[in-house]
Amino acid sequence: MDSKLVLVVVLALLVANASTKYVRPPPRKTLHFPWDPKPPSYPQQLVCCVYYGVCGAGFARVIECKYDIHLLPGDLSYADYIQRRWDTFGELLQPLASRRPWMVTQGNHEMENIPFLKDGFLPYNSRWKMPYAESNSNSNLYYSFDVAGVHAVMLGSYTDYDKYSDQFRWLKADLSKVNRRRTPWLLVLFHMPWYNSNEAHQGEGDEMMETMEPLLQLLNRVFNGRSNRCGAVHITIGDGGNKEGLAHEYKEPQPKWSVFREASFGHGEFKIMNSTHALWRWHRNDDDQRVTSDQVWIISLFGSGCLLKKNGEPGKTLMEP
């Protein structure tokens, strides 16, 4: 079934804790959006989940957590060329996304290579307009934004990422401007995991990792697990729910860089307490009550002193030849 006409409207100067009214063009319909984002201050609660599709269970659990921003690194609606699924997905999440920001990037299920259409992400780009221009990106597939001591980078796993690509040049320029005193937390999200101990999707992120990982050595957290004393921690959080089912097969023996793994649907919460400490908690959907299934405290590189060992600010390192 085809989707209806897609209408995109930018609502500017929104006031927190107030309802915004928008009157749609004919056929006229009045929409109310109760916008209640939290002020940009600590603590800040970020919820992270991938592979939603139109599964209600994942949304139900997310509703229970009092998040400030939702981060979704790809595989949103699982429309897979069926445009009406995009609409169903939007209707399902509107009660959530109309109140708090949902920041997304693309996954493989957003790709729709339709003959005679140059843009393989036309349905995604038409519906999910991210603020890419504000971060000097020329593509809706990758961008960055700041919120409450966090500089978040959303990368595109399914657009060019080699050293001569626009995305690579943009990432290098974007990271060179980061001020860790203003944003002590540096996060990055993308769809294809670079460190993967599951049998599924082995090697799919290797080329992107080889190209971009040197630029990301000064990050605190990569959502997509490798654990170093002074380095990035990678979290694969593809657990929102999908039509393929769970990926139960893992590589054995478990790699030394892999700390925790489980094949269950759920979601994660990254609560930034202050400029130095954050708590990551993972919840599985199957639990009768909302309990923490795994958790870890993270100390920011800036707060731990590790950043000084890595030659200070990212900008200084990235501007070097």
C-alpha positions in Angstrom: 0.0 0.0 0.0 1.3 3.4 -0.9 2.0 6.1 1.7 0.0 9.3 1.7 1.5 12.7 0.9 4.4 13.5 3.2 4.2 17.1 4.6 7.3 18.5 6.4 6.9 21.5 8.6 9.6 23.1 10.8 8.2 24.4 14.1 10.6 27.1 15.4 10.8 28.9 18.8 9.2 26.1 20.7 8.5 26.9 24.4 9.2 24.1 26.9 6.3 22.7 28.9 3.8 24.3 26.6 1.5 22.8 23.9 2.1 23.8 20.3 -0.9 23.9 18.0 -0.4 23.4 14.2 -3.3 23.6 11.7 -2.6 21.3 8.7 -3.5 22.5 5.2 -6.7 21.1 3.6 -8.1 18.7 4.5 -7.7 20.8 7.7 -6.7 19.1 10.9 -5.5 20.7 14.1 -2.5 18.9 15.8 -1.4 19.6 19.4 2.1 18.8 20.5 2.8 18.9 24.3 6.5 19.8 24.1 8.2 19.2 27.4 12.0 18.8 27.0 14.2 19.0 30.0 16.5 22.0 30.4 20.1 21.3 29.2 21.6 20.5 32.5 22.8 17.5 34.6 21.6 14.9 35.1 20.6 14.0 31.5 18.9 10.7 30.7 19.6 9.3 27.2 17.7 6.1 26.1 19.2 4.1 23.3 17.7 1.3 21.2 17.8 -0.1 17.6 15.5 -2.3 15.5 12.1 -1.1 16.6 10.0 -2.0 13.6 6.3 -1.8 14.6 6.7 -3.9 17.7 4.7 -2.5 20.6 6.7 -4.2 23.3 9.8 -2.1 22.8 7.8 1.2 22.8 5.9 0.1 26.0 9.2 -0.3 27.9 10.6 3.0 26.6 7.5 4.8 27.8 8.2 3.6 31.3 11.7 5.2 31.5 11.8 9.0 32.0 14.2 9.8 29.3 15.3 13.3 28.1 16.5 12.3 24.6 16.0 9.1 22.5 19.0 8.0 20.4 18.2 5.5 17.6 21.1 4.4 15.4 19.2 2.9 12.5 16.5 0.3 11.5 13.5 2.4 12.4 10.3 1.1 10.9 11.4 -2.0 8.9 9.3 -0.6 6.1 11.4 -2.5 3.5 9.8 -0.7 0.5 6.3 -0.9 1.9 5.6 2.8 2.4 2.6 2.5 4.6 4.8 0.9 7.3 6.6 4.2 7.6 3.2 5.8 8.4 2.3 3.1 10.9 5.7 3.5 12.6 5.2 7.3 12.9 1.7 6.9 14.3 3.1 4.4 16.9 5.8 6.7 18.2 4.1 10.1 17.8 3.0 10.1 21.5 6.7 9.8 22.4 8.5 11.8 19.7 6.1 14.7 19.9 7.2 15.3 23.5 10.9 14.6 23.6 13.6 14.7 20.9 14.3 11.6 18.9 17.7 11.7 17.2 18.3 9.0 14.6 20.6 7.8 11.9 20.1 5.3 9.2 20.4 1.5 9.1 20.3 -1.0 6.3 16.5 -1.3 6.5 16.3 2.4 5.6 17.9 1.7 2.2 15.4 1.5 -0.6 17.1 1.3 -4.0 14.2 2.1 -6.3 14.8 2.2 -10.1 15.3 5.7 -11.5 15.6 7.3 -8.1 19.1 8.5 -7.3 18.5 8.8 -3.5 18.4 5.4 -2.0 17.2 6.9 1.3 14.3 8.9 -0.1 11.6 7.6 2.2 13.9 8.0 5.2 15.2 11.5 4.3 11.6 12.6 3.5 10.3 11.7 6.9 13.2 12.0 9.3 14.7 15.5 8.9 17.6 15.8 11.2 19.4 19.1 12.0 22.4 18.2 9.8 23.0 21.7 8.3 23.4 23.2 11.8 26.6 21.0 12.2 27.9 22.0 8.7 27.0 18.6 7.2 25.7 18.4 3.7 23.8 15.2 4.3 20.9 14.1 6.4 22.8 10.8 6.9 25.4 12.2 9.3 25.4 15.1 11.7 26.2 16.2 15.3 24.5 18.1 18.1 25.2 19.3 21.6 23.1 18.8 24.7 23.9 19.2 28.4 27.6 18.6 28.3 27.4 16.1 25.5 28.7 16.3 21.9 26.9 13.5 20.0 27.9 12.4 16.6 25.5 10.5 14.3 27.4 8.7 11.5 26.2 7.0 8.3 27.2 3.4 7.9 25.6 3.2 4.5 27.0 6.3 2.8 30.6 6.9 1.7 33.1 6.9 4.6 36.5 6.5 3.0 39.3 9.1 3.6 38.3 11.0 0.5 34.5 11.1 1.3 32.5 14.1 2.4 31.5 12.2 5.6 35.2 11.6 6.6 36.1 15.3 6.0 33.1 16.5 7.8 33.8 14.2 10.8 37.4 15.4 11.1 36.3 19.0 10.9 33.5 18.4 13.4 35.7 16.7 16.0 38.4 19.4 15.6 35.9 22.0 17.0 35.0 20.0 20.1 35.7 21.8 23.4 35.9 19.1 26.1 35.5 21.7 28.8 32.1 22.7 27.4 31.1 19.2 26.3 33.2 16.7 28.4 31.1 13.8 27.0 31.8 12.7 23.4 29.4 10.1 22.0 29.1 8.6 18.6 26.3 6.4 17.1 26.2 4.4 13.9 24.5 1.2 12.7 27.1 -1.4 11.8 29.1 -2.6 14.8 32.8 -2.5 14.6 33.5 -4.9 17.4 31.1 -7.8 17.1 31.3 -11.2 18.8 28.0 -12.4 17.4 28.0 -14.8 14.4 25.6 -12.5 12.5 26.9 -9.5 10.5 30.6 -10.5 10.9 33.0 -8.1 9.2 30.4 -5.7 7.9 31.8 -2.8 9.8 35.5 -3.5 9.2 36.1 -1.1 6.4 34.4 1.8 8.2 36.3 1.0 11.4 39.6 0.9 9.6 39.0 4.4 8.1 37.3 6.2 11.0 38.5 4.6 14.2 41.7 6.7 14.3 39.5 9.8 14.4 37.4 8.5 17.3 40.2 7.5 19.7 39.2 10.4 22.0 35.6 9.3 22.4 34.0 8.2 25.7 31.3 6.0 24.3 30.5 4.4 21.0 26.9 3.1 20.7 26.4 0.6 18.2 32.2 -4.2 23.5 35.6 -3.2 23.6 36.9 -1.9 27.0 40.1 0.0 27.6 41.3 1.8 30.6 41.7 5.0 28.6 39.6 4.6 25.5 36.2 4.3 23.9 33.7 1.7 25.1 31.6 0.1 22.3 28.0 -0.9 23.1 26.0 -3.0 20.6 22.4 -2.2 21.4 20.4 -3.8 18.5 17.6 -5.1 20.7 14.5 -3.1 20.1 12.6 -5.8 18.4 12.5 -7.0 14.7 10.9 -9.5 12.4 14.0 -11.7 12.0 14.1 -12.7 15.6 17.0 -13.0 18.0 20.6 -13.7 17.0 21.6 -16.4 19.5 24.9 -17.6 18.0 28.0 -16.1 19.4 31.7 -16.6 18.6 33.5 -18.8 21.0 35.7 -18.4 23.0 34.4 -14.9 24.0 37.0 -12.3 22.8 38.9 -10.5 25.6 37.5 -7.2 24.5 33.9 -8.5 24.9 32.6 -7.8 28.5 28.9 -8.7 28.3 26.6 -10.2 25.7 23.0 -11.5 25.7 20.5 -12.2 22.9 17.4 -10.5 24.3 15.1 -7.7 23.3 15.3 -4.6 25.5 16.7 -1.0 25.7 19.6 0.8 27.3 19.7 4.0 29.4 22.8 6.3 29.6 22.4 8.6 32.5 24.9 11.4 32.6 25.2 12.4 36.2 27.7 15.3 35.8 30.8 16.2 33.8 32.8 13.2 35.0 30.4 10.2 35.7 27.7 8.4 33.8 25.7 5.2 34.4 24.8 2.8 31.6 21.9 0.4 32.4 20.4 -2.2 30.2 16.9 -3.6 30.6 15.4 -6.7 28.9 11.8 -6.7 27.8 11.0 -10.2 29.0 11.3 -9.2 32.7 7.9 -8.9 34.4 9.2 -5.9 36.2 11.4 -3.1 35.0 14.8 -4.2 36.5 18.4 -3.5 35.5 19.9 -6.6 33.8 23.4 -5.1 33.4 25.0 -1.9 34.3 28.4 -0.1 34.3 29.7 3.2 35.5 31.7 5.3 33.0 34.2 8.0 33.8 34.7 10.6 31.0 38.1 10.8 29.5 38.2 14.5 30.4 37.3 13.9 34.0 39.6 10.9 34.4 42.8 12.6 33.2 43.1 10.1 30.3 42.6 12.9 27.9 45.8 14.6 29.0 47.6 11.4 28.3 46.2 11.5 24.8 47.6 15.0 24.0 44.8 17.1 25.3 41.9 18.4 23.1 40.7 16.5 20.1 41.1 19.6 18.0 44.8 19.8 18.5 45.3 16.1 17.6 43.0 16.2 14.5 44.6 19.4 13.1 48.0 17.7 13.0 49.1 16.3 9.6 
